[in-house]
Amino acid sequence: MNVMSELKYLFGPMRVPFLILTPACVALGVGTAVWTTGHVRALDVAIVLIGALAAHISVNALNEYFDFKSGLDFQTQRTPFSGGSGTLPQRPDYARKALATGLISFAITALVGVYFLRLRGLWLLPLGLAGLLLIAVYTVWITRKALLCLIAPGLGFGPFMVLGTNFALTGQYTWTALVASLVPFFLVSDLLLLNQFPDVEPDRRVGRAHLPIIAGRRVSSVVYGAFLLLAYVAIVLGVLSAYLPRASLAGLLTIVLAVPAAIGAYRYAEDVRKLVPYMAANVAVNILTPLLMAAGLLLS
């Protein structure tokens, strides 16, 4: 096997193309920190980003490992946005490497947390422990609890990542960071919700119990639309309450993608092939909205 093939199978469980969501959410946390304090240390920003990327890689790799062990990866109808990377069904001998990747990344995340605990104090500890617990139990437990499965991704990339970034850079929790974190909370919860639509039957067979399994795709598409609306309401209310600057309204520009995505999710909830373009629009909304808000915060 050549080096490129080796790297392909090693990086596969990390789901590298999906990691772009992490810098977008960290950028939002950096924006809240800069807007409230006026400055942050570039080194601390880099360390926060390393820890956040390690957390994302860890949950991805552990998810790939446990989905392979449960047999789920052999049953899913893969799309560009769901069904895993397909690495381990192709190369089962890489399962232990995927597990090692998840555990090493988990350790890196914890070490970054310890660094900021020493730098900023123990008030970071509850958030950090909750984040590590979320990574550890997401695939093996949370995916079997419909409500937790709905909100856990949003908690991880919203309050945990945005508030955590803000605290790591400033040593304080702020209403600005909390309100801003509600946007990725709703959007990333929606991201995973829509990505569950193609896998309802195989997920049910392995014991999962997320919302599309419990309530059906059609009801879930209504929840999806409601969460999109709430994300934009959070931006508007944040500005009206003066917790966010007016420039953060730039995040509303992604409504032009969100509205068609909501309509498409409802219309094609039962047709995976026709749903895929709207899943792509959903990804774009998740990445662009926090980036536009971050730009507004940094330029204000």
Contacts in CASP RR format, 6 or more apart in sequence:
PFRMAT RR
TARGET T0000
AUTHOR 0000-0000-0000
METHOD contacts of the structure
MODEL  1
MNVMSELKYLFGPMRVPFLILTPACVALGVGTAVWTTGHVRALDVAIVLI
GALAAHISVNALNEYFDFKSGLDFQTQRTPFSGGSGTLPQRPDYARKALA
TGLISFAITALVGVYFLRLRGLWLLPLGLAGLLLIAVYTVWITRKALLCL
IAPGLGFGPFMVLGTNFALTGQYTWTALVASLVPFFLVSDLLLLNQFPDV
EPDRRVGRAHLPIIAGRRVSSVVYGAFLLLAYVAIVLGVLSAYLPRASLA
GLLTIVLAVPAAIGAYRYAEDVRKLVPYMAANVAVNILTPLLMAAGLLLS
9 87 0 8 1.000
9 90 0 8 1.000
9 91 0 8 1.000
9 94 0 8 1.000
9 97 0 8 1.000
10 94 0 8 1.000
10 97 0 8 1.000
10 101 0 8 1.000
12 64 0 8 1.000
12 85 0 8 1.000
12 86 0 8 1.000
12 87 0 8 1.000
13 60 0 8 1.000
13 61 0 8 1.000
13 64 0 8 1.000
13 65 0 8 1.000
13 85 0 8 1.000
13 87 0 8 1.000
13 88 0 8 1.000
13 94 0 8 1.000
13 97 0 8 1.000
13 98 0 8 1.000
13 101 0 8 1.000
13 102 0 8 1.000
14 57 0 8 1.000
14 60 0 8 1.000
14 61 0 8 1.000
14 101 0 8 1.000
15 60 0 8 1.000
15 64 0 8 1.000
15 84 0 8 1.000
15 85 0 8 1.000
18 56 0 8 1.000
18 60 0 8 1.000
19 53 0 8 1.000
19 56 0 8 1.000
19 57 0 8 1.000
19 60 0 8 1.000
20 287 0 8 1.000
21 56 0 8 1.000
21 157 0 8 1.000
21 188 0 8 1.000
21 191 0 8 1.000
21 286 0 8 1.000
21 287 0 8 1.000
22 49 0 8 1.000
22 52 0 8 1.000
22 53 0 8 1.000
22 55 0 8 1.000
22 56 0 8 1.000
22 157 0 8 1.000
22 161 0 8 1.000
23 49 0 8 1.000
23 53 0 8 1.000
24 184 0 8 1.000
24 286 0 8 1.000
24 287 0 8 1.000
24 288 0 8 1.000
24 290 0 8 1.000
24 291 0 8 1.000
24 294 0 8 1.000
25 52 0 8 1.000
25 157 0 8 1.000
25 158 0 8 1.000
25 161 0 8 1.000
25 162 0 8 1.000
25 165 0 8 1.000
25 184 0 8 1.000
25 188 0 8 1.000
25 290 0 8 1.000
26 45 0 8 1.000
26 48 0 8 1.000
26 49 0 8 1.000
26 52 0 8 1.000
26 161 0 8 1.000
26 165 0 8 1.000
27 290 0 8 1.000
27 291 0 8 1.000
27 294 0 8 1.000
28 162 0 8 1.000
28 165 0 8 1.000
28 180 0 8 1.000
28 181 0 8 1.000
28 183 0 8 1.000
28 184 0 8 1.000
28 290 0 8 1.000
28 291 0 8 1.000
28 293 0 8 1.000
28 294 0 8 1.000
28 297 0 8 1.000
29 161 0 8 1.000
29 162 0 8 1.000
29 163 0 8 1.000
29 164 0 8 1.000
29 165 0 8 1.000
29 166 0 8 1.000
29 169 0 8 1.000
29 177 0 8 1.000
29 180 0 8 1.000
29 181 0 8 1.000
29 294 0 8 1.000
30 40 0 8 1.000
30 45 0 8 1.000
30 48 0 8 1.000
30 165 0 8 1.000
30 169 0 8 1.000
30 294 0 8 1.000
30 298 0 8 1.000
31 294 0 8 1.000
31 297 0 8 1.000
31 298 0 8 1.000
32 162 0 8 1.000
32 165 0 8 1.000
32 166 0 8 1.000
32 174 0 8 1.000
32 176 0 8 1.000
32 177 0 8 1.000
32 180 0 8 1.000
32 297 0 8 1.000
33 40 0 8 1.000
33 165 0 8 1.000
33 166 0 8 1.000
33 169 0 8 1.000
33 170 0 8 1.000
33 177 0 8 1.000
34 40 0 8 1.000
34 297 0 8 1.000
34 298 0 8 1.000
35 176 0 8 1.000
35 245 0 8 1.000
35 297 0 8 1.000
35 298 0 8 1.000
35 300 0 8 1.000
36 166 0 8 1.000
36 170 0 8 1.000
36 174 0 8 1.000
36 176 0 8 1.000
36 177 0 8 1.000
37 169 0 8 1.000
37 170 0 8 1.000
40 169 0 8 1.000
40 170 0 8 1.000
41 169 0 8 1.000
44 116 0 8 1.000
44 119 0 8 1.000
44 168 0 8 1.000
44 169 0 8 1.000
45 169 0 8 1.000
47 112 0 8 1.000
47 115 0 8 1.000
47 116 0 8 1.000
47 168 0 8 1.000
48 112 0 8 1.000
48 116 0 8 1.000
48 164 0 8 1.000
48 165 0 8 1.000
48 168 0 8 1.000
48 169 0 8 1.000
50 108 0 8 1.000
50 112 0 8 1.000
51 108 0 8 1.000
51 109 0 8 1.000
51 112 0 8 1.000
51 113 0 8 1.000
52 161 0 8 1.000
52 165 0 8 1.000
54 105 0 8 1.000
54 106 0 8 1.000
54 108 0 8 1.000
54 109 0 8 1.000
54 112 0 8 1.000
55 105 0 8 1.000
55 106 0 8 1.000
55 109 0 8 1.000
55 131 0 8 1.000
55 135 0 8 1.000
55 161 0 8 1.000
57 101 0 8 1.000
57 102 0 8 1.000
57 105 0 8 1.000
58 101 0 8 1.000
58 102 0 8 1.000
58 103 0 8 1.000
58 105 0 8 1.000
58 106 0 8 1.000
58 109 0 8 1.000
58 135 0 8 1.000
59 134 0 8 1.000
59 135 0 8 1.000
59 138 0 8 1.000
59 139 0 8 1.000
60 102 0 8 1.000
61 98 0 8 1.000
61 99 0 8 1.000
61 101 0 8 1.000
61 102 0 8 1.000
61 105 0 8 1.000
62 99 0 8 1.000
62 102 0 8 1.000
62 103 0 8 1.000
62 106 0 8 1.000
62 135 0 8 1.000
62 136 0 8 1.000
62 138 0 8 1.000
62 139 0 8 1.000
63 84 0 8 1.000
63 138 0 8 1.000
63 139 0 8 1.000
64 73 0 8 1.000
64 84 0 8 1.000
64 85 0 8 1.000
64 86 0 8 1.000
64 87 0 8 1.000
64 88 0 8 1.000
64 98 0 8 1.000
65 88 0 8 1.000
65 95 0 8 1.000
65 98 0 8 1.000
65 99 0 8 1.000
65 102 0 8 1.000
66 139 0 8 1.000
66 140 0 8 1.000
67 73 0 8 1.000
67 84 0 8 1.000
67 139 0 8 1.000
68 88 0 8 1.000
68 89 0 8 1.000
68 92 0 8 1.000
68 95 0 8 1.000
68 98 0 8 1.000
69 95 0 8 1.000
70 206 0 8 1.000
71 206 0 8 1.000
72 199 0 8 1.000
72 202 0 8 1.000
72 203 0 8 1.000
72 206 0 8 1.000
73 83 0 8 1.000
73 84 0 8 1.000
73 86 0 8 1.000
73 88 0 8 1.000
73 89 0 8 1.000
74 89 0 8 1.000
75 201 0 8 1.000
75 202 0 8 1.000
75 205 0 8 1.000
75 206 0 8 1.000
76 82 0 8 1.000
76 83 0 8 1.000
76 84 0 8 1.000
76 198 0 8 1.000
76 199 0 8 1.000
76 202 0 8 1.000
77 83 0 8 1.000
77 198 0 8 1.000
77 199 0 8 1.000
77 202 0 8 1.000
77 272 0 8 1.000
78 84 0 8 1.000
78 86 0 8 1.000
79 198 0 8 1.000
79 272 0 8 1.000
79 276 0 8 1.000
79 279 0 8 1.000
80 276 0 8 1.000
80 279 0 8 1.000
80 280 0 8 1.000
81 195 0 8 1.000
81 276 0 8 1.000
81 279 0 8 1.000
81 280 0 8 1.000
81 282 0 8 1.000
81 283 0 8 1.000
82 195 0 8 1.000
82 196 0 8 1.000
82 197 0 8 1.000
82 198 0 8 1.000
82 199 0 8 1.000
82 279 0 8 1.000
83 195 0 8 1.000
83 198 0 8 1.000
83 199 0 8 1.000
87 94 0 8 1.000
87 98 0 8 1.000
88 94 0 8 1.000
88 95 0 8 1.000
88 98 0 8 1.000
106 132 0 8 1.000
106 135 0 8 1.000
106 136 0 8 1.000
109 132 0 8 1.000
109 135 0 8 1.000
110 132 0 8 1.000
113 124 0 8 1.000
113 128 0 8 1.000
113 168 0 8 1.000
116 124 0 8 1.000
116 167 0 8 1.000
116 168 0 8 1.000
117 124 0 8 1.000
117 125 0 8 1.000
119 168 0 8 1.000
120 167 0 8 1.000
120 168 0 8 1.000
120 171 0 8 1.000
121 171 0 8 1.000
123 167 0 8 1.000
123 171 0 8 1.000
123 173 0 8 1.000
124 164 0 8 1.000
124 167 0 8 1.000
124 168 0 8 1.000
124 171 0 8 1.000
127 159 0 8 1.000
127 160 0 8 1.000
127 163 0 8 1.000
127 164 0 8 1.000
127 167 0 8 1.000
128 160 0 8 1.000
128 164 0 8 1.000
130 155 0 8 1.000
130 160 0 8 1.000
131 156 0 8 1.000
131 160 0 8 1.000
134 142 0 8 1.000
134 152 0 8 1.000
134 155 0 8 1.000
134 156 0 8 1.000
134 160 0 8 1.000
138 152 0 8 1.000
142 148 0 8 1.000
142 149 0 8 1.000
142 152 0 8 1.000
143 149 0 8 1.000
143 203 0 8 1.000
143 208 0 8 1.000
143 209 0 8 1.000
143 210 0 8 1.000
144 207 0 8 1.000
144 208 0 8 1.000
144 209 0 8 1.000
145 209 0 8 1.000
146 209 0 8 1.000
146 210 0 8 1.000
146 211 0 8 1.000
146 213 0 8 1.000
146 214 0 8 1.000
146 215 0 8 1.000
149 192 0 8 1.000
149 208 0 8 1.000
149 209 0 8 1.000
149 210 0 8 1.000
149 211 0 8 1.000
150 189 0 8 1.000
150 193 0 8 1.000
150 210 0 8 1.000
150 211 0 8 1.000
150 223 0 8 1.000
151 185 0 8 1.000
151 189 0 8 1.000
152 189 0 8 1.000
153 188 0 8 1.000
153 189 0 8 1.000
153 191 0 8 1.000
153 192 0 8 1.000
154 184 0 8 1.000
154 185 0 8 1.000
154 186 0 8 1.000
154 187 0 8 1.000
154 188 0 8 1.000
154 189 0 8 1.000
154 192 0 8 1.000
155 185 0 8 1.000
156 188 0 8 1.000
157 184 0 8 1.000
157 185 0 8 1.000
157 188 0 8 1.000
158 181 0 8 1.000
158 182 0 8 1.000
158 183 0 8 1.000
158 184 0 8 1.000
158 185 0 8 1.000
158 188 0 8 1.000
159 178 0 8 1.000
159 181 0 8 1.000
159 182 0 8 1.000
159 185 0 8 1.000
161 181 0 8 1.000
161 184 0 8 1.000
162 177 0 8 1.000
162 180 0 8 1.000
162 181 0 8 1.000
162 184 0 8 1.000
163 173 0 8 1.000
163 177 0 8 1.000
163 178 0 8 1.000
163 181 0 8 1.000
164 177 0 8 1.000
165 177 0 8 1.000
166 172 0 8 1.000
166 173 0 8 1.000
166 174 0 8 1.000
166 176 0 8 1.000
166 177 0 8 1.000
167 173 0 8 1.000
167 177 0 8 1.000
175 243 0 8 1.000
176 243 0 8 1.000
176 244 0 8 1.000
179 234 0 8 1.000
179 237 0 8 1.000
179 238 0 8 1.000
179 241 0 8 1.000
179 243 0 8 1.000
179 244 0 8 1.000
180 243 0 8 1.000
180 244 0 8 1.000
180 248 0 8 1.000
180 293 0 8 1.000
180 297 0 8 1.000
182 230 0 8 1.000
182 231 0 8 1.000
182 234 0 8 1.000
183 231 0 8 1.000
183 234 0 8 1.000
183 235 0 8 1.000
183 251 0 8 1.000
183 289 0 8 1.000
183 290 0 8 1.000
183 293 0 8 1.000
184 286 0 8 1.000
184 289 0 8 1.000
184 290 0 8 1.000
185 231 0 8 1.000
186 227 0 8 1.000
186 228 0 8 1.000
186 230 0 8 1.000
186 231 0 8 1.000
186 234 0 8 1.000
187 227 0 8 1.000
187 228 0 8 1.000
187 231 0 8 1.000
187 285 0 8 1.000
187 286 0 8 1.000
187 289 0 8 1.000
187 290 0 8 1.000
188 286 0 8 1.000
189 227 0 8 1.000
190 224 0 8 1.000
190 225 0 8 1.000
190 227 0 8 1.000
190 228 0 8 1.000
190 231 0 8 1.000
190 282 0 8 1.000
190 286 0 8 1.000
191 282 0 8 1.000
191 283 0 8 1.000
191 286 0 8 1.000
193 210 0 8 1.000
193 211 0 8 1.000
193 212 0 8 1.000
193 220 0 8 1.000
193 223 0 8 1.000
193 224 0 8 1.000
193 227 0 8 1.000
194 224 0 8 1.000
194 261 0 8 1.000
194 265 0 8 1.000
194 275 0 8 1.000
194 278 0 8 1.000
194 279 0 8 1.000
194 282 0 8 1.000
195 279 0 8 1.000
196 203 0 8 1.000
196 210 0 8 1.000
196 211 0 8 1.000
196 212 0 8 1.000
196 213 0 8 1.000
196 220 0 8 1.000
197 212 0 8 1.000
197 217 0 8 1.000
197 220 0 8 1.000
197 265 0 8 1.000
197 269 0 8 1.000
197 272 0 8 1.000
197 275 0 8 1.000
198 272 0 8 1.000
198 275 0 8 1.000
200 212 0 8 1.000
200 213 0 8 1.000
200 216 0 8 1.000
200 217 0 8 1.000
203 210 0 8 1.000
203 213 0 8 1.000
204 213 0 8 1.000
211 219 0 8 1.000
211 220 0 8 1.000
211 223 0 8 1.000
212 220 0 8 1.000
215 223 0 8 1.000
217 269 0 8 1.000
217 270 0 8 1.000
218 266 0 8 1.000
218 269 0 8 1.000
218 270 0 8 1.000
220 269 0 8 1.000
221 262 0 8 1.000
221 265 0 8 1.000
221 266 0 8 1.000
221 269 0 8 1.000
222 266 0 8 1.000
224 262 0 8 1.000
224 265 0 8 1.000
225 262 0 8 1.000
225 265 0 8 1.000
225 266 0 8 1.000
228 258 0 8 1.000
228 261 0 8 1.000
228 262 0 8 1.000
228 285 0 8 1.000
231 289 0 8 1.000
232 252 0 8 1.000
232 255 0 8 1.000
232 258 0 8 1.000
235 244 0 8 1.000
235 248 0 8 1.000
235 249 0 8 1.000
235 251 0 8 1.000
235 252 0 8 1.000
235 293 0 8 1.000
236 249 0 8 1.000
236 252 0 8 1.000
238 244 0 8 1.000
238 248 0 8 1.000
239 245 0 8 1.000
239 246 0 8 1.000
239 248 0 8 1.000
239 249 0 8 1.000
244 293 0 8 1.000
244 297 0 8 1.000
245 296 0 8 1.000
245 297 0 8 1.000
245 300 0 8 1.000
246 300 0 8 1.000
247 295 0 8 1.000
247 296 0 8 1.000
247 297 0 8 1.000
247 299 0 8 1.000
247 300 0 8 1.000
248 293 0 8 1.000
248 296 0 8 1.000
248 297 0 8 1.000
248 300 0 8 1.000
250 292 0 8 1.000
250 293 0 8 1.000
250 295 0 8 1.000
250 296 0 8 1.000
251 288 0 8 1.000
251 289 0 8 1.000
251 292 0 8 1.000
251 293 0 8 1.000
253 288 0 8 1.000
253 292 0 8 1.000
254 284 0 8 1.000
254 285 0 8 1.000
254 288 0 8 1.000
254 289 0 8 1.000
254 292 0 8 1.000
257 281 0 8 1.000
257 284 0 8 1.000
257 285 0 8 1.000
257 288 0 8 1.000
258 281 0 8 1.000
258 285 0 8 1.000
260 278 0 8 1.000
260 281 0 8 1.000
261 278 0 8 1.000
261 281 0 8 1.000
261 282 0 8 1.000
261 285 0 8 1.000
264 275 0 8 1.000
264 278 0 8 1.000
265 275 0 8 1.000
265 278 0 8 1.000
265 282 0 8 1.000
268 274 0 8 1.000
268 275 0 8 1.000
268 278 0 8 1.000
269 275 0 8 1.000
END
